[in-house]
């Protein structure tokens, strides 16, 4: 994978505490520009039109993917869509291909992942720029009182974790994102959906998997067999605040006792039957054996067009195969980074000039023809396709009181502000749109 062969560049940042200048390394990361800005499959467009009403606050929460919203959702019901999105993302499959897994040898496969995770993944807060507790994050801060602000922590999709390598040269994310990525890779390696669970503690997330009748814990960048009393006590001596996987979740307190660990049932079946003496959930969305093409068809096609989990997964994935793509604009307006940046501008011309000067052309998404970046992603990663740059411009212009409209064609995007139209490809002012407008976004 080319994201492991980075070019080192040097940058200067100001630490938030004391504003001390510190030299840090920045790394190149893969971006994608195919010359095609938008290409949507008719079958998936028609499926999106069948989308039923879902609470807007739920959709915005899964788009922004902030910890405090997803982890406080009733019964953690907004977290399974995240897992499904991880199982769609091409970066998950790129990593799996890099591992050269032998499906007939699960133990050797897990060992390969163990070594790879240790060498190529890193927790955000182990990096000097984001160190300390609660630690800083690139996504900005929100007020929690009149005098105090707190970082906005967010779940980052595999494509974002790859882009976050700009800070480390490695796949980068918080414990929750690392757990979701490892869970997804273990699913590709043959773990069944009811044998993979992610467990939530106050301030931390880790996972447990049973594969070929062997239990493994995955915790940040470490994966190990649960094969002795000390490792078992990491589960039996703790009370977890909930769990989730790709098809179910609960915010009930959980203690995973020896009976659960030793059960011949799946992890989900054992937990529900032994801990709560109830019938476990079995409404799985994805098959036991994961193939990306099949997952894409199941999530974006008509068979699950009215399934809330599939729909929320599409919004989590930032796909344009949704009924309300304008909600990506609303989600962008919530971005602390955009709010902070907008304060620097007094006019539309200043916003346009800043984007021209600071934002490169290229999406963080390999399948960018049907995905869209948010304003904060464009700001943090300093790159975006034409429609992504249009989203950033729309966000900043709206925050300054304008009422812009985005128009996307197959090869570029336009933004109209008052009576002025900009072609995002060049940022030149044009008299009219050239080509067929495939999608219009406005609030």
C-alpha positions in Angstrom: 0.0 0.0 0.0 1.4 3.4 -0.9 0.2 5.0 2.4 3.2 3.2 4.1 5.7 4.9 1.8 5.5 8.5 2.9 7.6 11.5 2.0 8.7 13.4 5.1 8.2 17.1 5.3 8.7 19.5 8.2 6.1 21.7 9.6 5.7 24.1 12.5 2.8 24.1 14.9 1.9 26.1 18.0 1.1 24.0 21.0 -2.2 25.1 22.6 -0.5 25.2 26.1 1.8 28.2 26.1 1.9 28.6 22.3 5.4 27.1 22.3 6.6 26.6 18.7 7.6 23.0 18.1 9.0 21.4 14.9 7.1 18.3 13.9 7.2 16.0 10.9 4.4 15.9 8.3 4.0 13.0 6.0 2.5 12.7 2.5 -0.6 10.6 2.3 -2.6 9.2 -0.6 -5.2 11.4 -2.3 -7.4 10.6 -5.3 -8.3 12.6 -8.4 -9.6 10.7 -11.4 -10.8 13.5 -13.5 -14.4 12.4 -12.8 -16.0 14.4 -10.0 -19.3 12.7 -9.8 -20.5 9.3 -11.1 -23.6 7.8 -9.6 -25.1 4.4 -10.4 -28.8 4.6 -11.3 -29.7 1.5 -9.3 -28.3 3.0 -6.1 -29.9 6.4 -6.9 -33.3 4.7 -7.1 -32.7 2.8 -3.9 -31.8 6.1 -2.1 -35.2 7.6 -3.2 -36.9 4.9 -1.1 -35.3 6.1 2.1 -37.8 6.5 4.9 -37.8 9.4 7.4 -35.0 9.1 10.0 -34.5 11.7 12.8 -32.2 14.4 11.4 -30.2 14.5 14.7 -29.3 10.8 14.2 -28.2 11.4 10.6 -26.1 14.5 11.6 -24.5 12.5 14.5 -23.3 9.7 12.2 -22.0 12.1 9.6 -20.0 14.1 12.1 -19.0 10.9 14.1 -18.2 12.8 17.3 -17.6 10.5 20.3 -19.9 12.4 22.7 -22.9 12.0 20.3 -22.4 8.4 19.2 -21.4 7.1 22.6 -24.4 8.8 24.3 -27.0 7.6 21.7 -29.7 5.4 23.3 -28.6 1.8 23.5 -25.5 2.9 21.5 -27.7 2.4 18.4 -25.6 4.8 16.2 -22.4 2.8 16.5 -23.3 -0.3 14.4 -23.6 1.9 11.3 -20.0 3.0 11.9 -18.9 -0.7 11.8 -20.8 -1.3 8.6 -19.1 1.8 7.1 -15.7 0.4 8.1 -16.6 -2.8 6.2 -17.3 -0.8 3.0 -14.2 1.4 3.1 -11.5 0.5 0.5 -8.7 1.1 2.9 -9.9 -1.8 5.1 -9.5 -4.1 2.0 -6.2 -2.5 1.0 -4.8 -3.4 4.4 -6.2 -6.9 4.2 -4.6 -7.5 0.8 -1.3 -6.2 2.2 -1.4 -8.9 4.9 -1.5 -11.8 2.4 -3.9 -13.8 4.7 -4.2 -17.6 4.4 -7.9 -18.2 5.3 -7.1 -21.8 6.1 -4.8 -20.8 9.0 -6.6 -18.4 11.4 -3.9 -18.4 14.0 -1.2 -17.4 11.6 -3.5 -14.8 10.1 -4.1 -13.2 13.5 -0.4 -13.2 14.2 0.2 -11.4 10.9 -2.3 -8.8 11.9 -0.8 -8.5 15.4 2.6 -7.7 13.9 1.2 -5.3 11.2 -0.9 -3.4 13.8 2.0 -2.9 16.0 4.2 -1.6 13.2 1.7 0.4 11.1 -1.0 1.7 13.5 -0.6 4.4 16.1 -2.9 6.0 18.7 -3.5 9.7 18.2 -2.6 10.7 21.7 0.8 9.0 21.6 1.9 11.6 19.1 3.6 14.7 20.7 1.3 17.2 19.0 -1.8 15.5 20.4 -0.4 14.3 23.7 -1.6 14.8 27.3 -5.0 14.0 28.8 -7.6 14.7 27.5 -5.2 15.5 24.7 -5.7 17.7 21.7 -7.2 16.6 18.4 -7.1 18.1 14.9 -10.9 18.6 14.9 -11.1 21.6 17.1 -12.8 22.3 20.5 -16.2 23.0 21.8 -17.3 24.9 24.9 -18.3 22.9 27.9 -18.6 25.9 30.2 -18.2 29.7 30.1 -14.5 29.4 30.7 -13.5 25.9 29.4 -13.4 24.1 26.1 -12.8 20.5 25.3 -11.5 18.7 22.2 -14.0 17.3 19.8 -12.9 13.6 19.5 -14.4 11.7 16.6 -14.5 8.3 15.1 -12.4 8.4 11.9 -13.2 6.0 9.0 -10.3 4.0 7.5 -9.8 6.5 4.7 -9.5 9.2 7.4 -7.1 7.1 9.4 -4.9 6.8 6.3 -5.1 10.6 5.8 -4.3 11.1 9.5 -0.9 9.5 8.7 0.1 13.0 7.8 0.9 13.4 11.5 2.7 10.0 12.0 3.4 8.1 8.8 1.1 5.4 10.1 -2.6 4.6 10.2 -3.8 6.9 13.0 -6.8 7.1 15.2 -8.2 7.0 18.7 -8.8 3.7 20.6 -12.3 3.5 19.2 -11.3 3.8 15.6 -8.4 1.4 16.0 -10.8 -1.1 17.6 -13.3 -0.7 14.7 -10.5 -1.2 12.1 -9.1 -4.3 13.8 -12.6 -5.7 14.2 -13.2 -5.2 10.5 -10.0 -6.8 9.5 -10.7 -9.8 11.8 -14.1 -10.1 10.1 -12.4 -10.3 6.7 -10.1 -12.9 8.1 -13.1 -15.2 8.9 -14.4 -14.1 12.3 -18.2 -14.4 12.3 -20.3 -11.3 13.0 -21.6 -12.6 16.3 -18.1 -13.4 17.5 -16.7 -9.8 17.2 -17.6 -7.3 19.9 -16.3 -3.8 20.8 -16.6 -3.0 24.4 -17.0 0.5 25.8 -15.4 1.8 29.0 -15.4 5.4 30.3 -12.7 7.0 28.2 -11.6 3.8 26.4 -12.7 1.2 23.9 -11.3 -2.3 23.2 -12.5 -5.5 21.5 -12.9 -9.2 21.9 -13.1 -11.7 19.1 -13.5 -15.5 18.9 -12.0 -17.0 15.8 -11.5 -20.7 15.3 -12.6 -21.2 18.9 -9.8 -19.0 20.2 -10.3 -15.7 22.1 -8.3 -12.6 21.3 -8.3 -9.2 22.8 -7.6 -6.2 20.5 -6.7 -3.0 22.4 -5.3 0.0 20.5 -2.4 -1.5 18.4 -2.0 -4.6 20.5 -3.7 -8.0 19.7 -3.1 -11.0 22.0 -4.7 -14.3 22.8 -6.8 -14.4 26.0 -4.9 -17.5 27.2 -4.1 -16.9 30.9 -5.7 -15.7 34.1 -4.2 -12.1 33.8 -5.7 -11.6 30.4 -9.0 -13.2 31.4 -9.3 -10.7 34.4 -9.1 -7.8 31.9 -12.7 -8.9 31.1 -14.0 -10.7 34.2 -12.8 -8.0 36.7 -14.3 -5.1 34.8 -17.7 -3.6 34.3 -18.1 -2.4 30.7 -20.6 0.3 29.9 -21.9 -1.2 26.7 -20.9 -3.0 23.5 -21.5 -2.9 19.8 -20.7 -4.6 16.6 -21.9 -4.4 13.0 -25.5 -5.4 13.7 -26.3 -4.9 17.4 -25.5 -2.7 20.4 -26.4 -2.1 24.0 -25.6 0.4 26.7 -26.3 -2.0 29.6 -23.5 -2.6 32.1 -21.7 -5.8 31.3 -19.4 -8.1 33.2 -18.0 -10.8 31.0 -17.6 -13.8 33.3 -15.8 -17.1 32.9 -19.0 -18.8 31.7 -19.2 -16.4 28.8 -15.5 -16.8 27.9 -15.7 -20.6 28.1 -19.0 -20.9 26.3 -19.3 -22.9 23.1 -21.8 -20.3 21.9 -20.8 -17.2 20.0 -19.8 -14.2 22.1 -23.1 -12.4 21.4 -25.2 -15.5 22.1 -23.3 -16.3 25.3 -23.5 -12.7 26.6 -27.2 -12.4 26.1 -28.1 -15.8 27.4 -25.8 -16.0 30.4 -25.7 -12.3 31.4 -29.2 -11.2 30.7 -31.0 -14.6 30.3 -32.6 -13.4 27.1 -32.7 -14.4 23.5 -29.8 -12.8 21.6 -30.3 -10.6 18.5 -29.9 -12.4 15.2 -30.9 -9.7 12.6 -27.6 -9.6 10.9 -27.3 -7.3 7.9 -24.1 -8.7 6.4 -23.1 -12.2 5.5 -20.6 -14.3 7.5 -18.1 -14.2 4.7 -17.3 -10.7 3.7 -16.7 -9.6 0.1 -16.7 -5.9 -0.6 -18.7 -6.0 -3.8 -21.5 -8.0 -2.0 -21.4 -5.5 1.0 -21.7 -2.5 -1.4 -24.7 -4.1 -3.1 -26.4 -5.0 0.2 -25.9 -1.5 1.6 -26.6 0.7 -1.4 -29.0 -1.5 -3.3 -32.8 -1.8 -3.1 -32.8 -4.9 -0.9 -32.0 -2.7 2.2 -33.3 0.6 0.9 -35.6 1.0 3.9 -33.3 -0.6 6.5 -32.3 2.1 9.0 -28.9 0.5 9.8 -28.0 0.4 6.1 -29.2 4.0 5.6 -27.3 5.3 8.6 -24.2 3.4 7.4 -24.5 5.3 4.0 -24.5 8.6 5.8 -21.7 7.5 8.1 -19.7 6.6 4.9 -20.4 10.1 3.5 -21.9 8.6 0.4 -24.1 10.6 -2.0 -26.4 7.6 -2.5 -28.7 9.2 0.1 -32.1 11.0 0.0 -30.8 14.0 1.9 -27.3 14.9 0.7 -27.8 18.5 1.9 -27.3 17.2 5.4 -23.6 17.0 4.7 -23.8 20.8 4.4 -25.5 21.0 7.8 -23.0 18.7 9.4 -20.2 20.9 8.0 -21.7 24.0 9.6 -21.3 22.2 13.0 -17.6 22.0 12.6 -15.5 23.8 15.2 -12.7 24.1 12.7 -14.9 25.8 10.2 -16.3 28.2 12.8 -12.8 29.1 13.8 -11.6 29.6 10.3 -14.6 31.7 9.2 -13.6 34.4 11.8 -10.6 35.2 9.6 -12.7 36.4 6.7 -14.6 39.6 5.9 -15.7 38.8 2.3 -16.5 36.1 -0.2 -13.3 37.0 -2.2 -11.2 36.4 0.9 -12.7 32.9 1.4 -12.1 32.0 -2.3 -8.5 33.2 -2.2 -7.8 31.2 1.0 -9.1 28.0 -0.5 -7.2 28.6 -3.7 -4.0 29.2 -1.7 -4.3 26.5 1.0 -6.3 23.5 -0.4 -4.8 21.0 -2.8 -6.9 19.0 -5.3 -7.6 15.4 -4.4 -10.0 13.5 -2.2 -9.0 11.3 0.8 -11.6 8.8 -0.6 -10.5 6.3 -3.2 -14.2 6.0 -4.2 -14.6 9.7 -4.3 -17.0 9.7 -7.3 -19.9 9.0 -4.9 -18.5 10.2 -1.6 -18.1 13.8 -0.3 -15.8 15.3 2.3 -16.9 17.6 5.1 -15.6 21.1 5.6 -13.5 20.1 8.6 -11.9 17.2 6.7 -10.9 19.6 3.9 -9.4 22.0 6.4 -7.5 19.4 8.4 -6.1 17.5 5.5 -5.7 20.6 3.3 -7.0 18.8 0.3 -10.3 18.0 -1.4 -12.0 17.3 -4.7 -13.9 20.0 -6.5 -17.2 19.2 -4.7 -15.3 18.9 -1.4 -13.8 22.4 -1.8 -17.3 23.6 -2.7 -18.6 22.2 0.6 -15.8 24.1 2.4 -16.7 27.3 0.5 -20.4 26.8 1.1 -19.7 26.4 4.9 -17.6 29.4 5.2 -19.8 31.6 3.1 -22.9 30.5 5.0 -21.2 31.3 8.3 -20.5 34.8 7.0 -24.2 35.3 6.1 -24.3 34.4 2.4 -26.8 31.9 0.8 -24.6 29.9 -1.6 -25.7 27.1 -3.9 -23.5 24.2 -5.0 -23.9 22.7 -8.5 -22.0 19.5 -9.4 -21.4 18.2 -12.9 -19.5 15.0 -13.9 -16.1 16.7 -14.0 -16.3 19.8 -11.8 -18.4 21.8 -9.3 -19.7 25.3 -9.2 -20.7 27.6 -6.3 -23.1 30.5 -6.8 -22.9 33.4 -4.4 -25.5 36.1 -4.9 -25.2 36.5 -8.7 -21.5 35.3 -9.0 -20.7 31.8 -10.2 -17.3 30.2 -9.4 -16.0 27.2 -11.3 -14.2 25.3 -8.5 -11.7 23.6 -10.9 -10.1 27.0 -11.6 -11.9 29.3 -9.1 -12.5 31.6 -12.0 -15.8 33.5 -12.2 -17.9 32.2 -15.1 -21.1 33.4 -16.8 -22.8 30.1 -16.5 -22.4 26.4 -15.7 -20.9 24.2 -18.5 -22.2 20.7 -18.8 -25.1 18.9 -17.1 -25.7 19.6 -13.4 -26.0 16.1 -11.8 -26.5 17.3 -8.2 -27.5 20.6 -6.5 -26.8 21.1 -2.8 -28.2 24.0 -0.8 -29.8 24.7 2.5 
